[in-house]
């Protein structure tokens, strides 16, 4: 019996041809948007997870609250070198790394760009810890050393083909930073992280000389000693800084974050953005549902005599109701199948385009659960949209239905 219902429903959909496809447009646009957005969101989350896992769980990031742009920029009460020394005395802290992140004017080939200049500690051990945590490796040339006062290392964006400077930087080139000349001694390998791939590295001393500030600190990285709980150490650092900076608990003007907390923050932002975008996509599903309702009402009017004939030969109200619900559900399901295919194509296209622009973090990740959810959801939308027309069809009286032309 159920098999016959599906056959009749398919015949009805095929018979209406173009009208059926137009009805499904809203459904497959909505499903395509949901599949592509969720798959790209999942891929981005996995990529970010791998980035944060490379940081390791033994590194804490301390910076001042407030400001704008890069960490430490425009804050009222920045962290200081003295804060870093106090943190290093906390039980469980192996060492601290002070960093400066300075937006600077970079001029190459008469093209001016404003990019981030990041400091590298002059202590070799701390330098290696920092570079390993960021996953930075030299592609060509060499890394900075303590004696390199007028030298820099640049990331992938500076030597990739067709970069904004219209010149591929090579080892030995000179570039202007805040109108001062610096020699490029190394090129960093491509990381796929837009922030990392656009950076310029300089030793801490020369950078302080460039900005004329011997005490400034934007970010402090605390390395937790082996055998200590990073979360416990983070709490102890907070206590130390509250006392030093004379602030009460809950009114801190600084943050102490573990890699896990940083990831959770980014994950929350991604989730909020994804929910908003999916909400927008749901509007298409609503429009598609209204289209199915309209089509099914039209179908009831067109097939009134057919309904009368079916009832006169023994079809019950629930048989007519089920027939129309299956038909509307199949409209939604078919739209869902097309939407899934379109969503996969769209997200993979975005991934390919992003990779061509050097953004390897953006990947599309599809799961069986996502596909099954999209199919189920599109079917339910179709069934829900067909409830009212199906009820109307099931309540038609056989005699009245046969009289209608």
Protein Blocks (a to p, Z undefined) as FASTA:
>chain_A
ZZmmmmmmmmmmmmnmmmmmmmmmmmmmmmmmmmmmmmmmmmmmmmmmmmmmmnopabcc
dddeehehjehiapabdcdfklmmmmmmpghiabdcddddddddddeehiacdddddddd
fblklmmmmmmmnopacfbhcdddfklmkbccddfklmgghiakopacdehiacdeehia
cddfbdcddehiaklmmcccddfklmmmmnopakbcfbdcddddehiafklmmmmmmmmm
mmmnopaehiacbdcddfklmmmmmmmmmmmmmmmmmmmmmmmmmmmmmmmmmmmmmmmm
mmmmmmmmmmmnopafklmmmmmmmmmmmmmmmmmmmmmmmmmmmmmmmmmmmmmnopak
bccdddfklmmmmmmmmmmmmmmmmmmmmmmmmmpcfklmmmpZZ
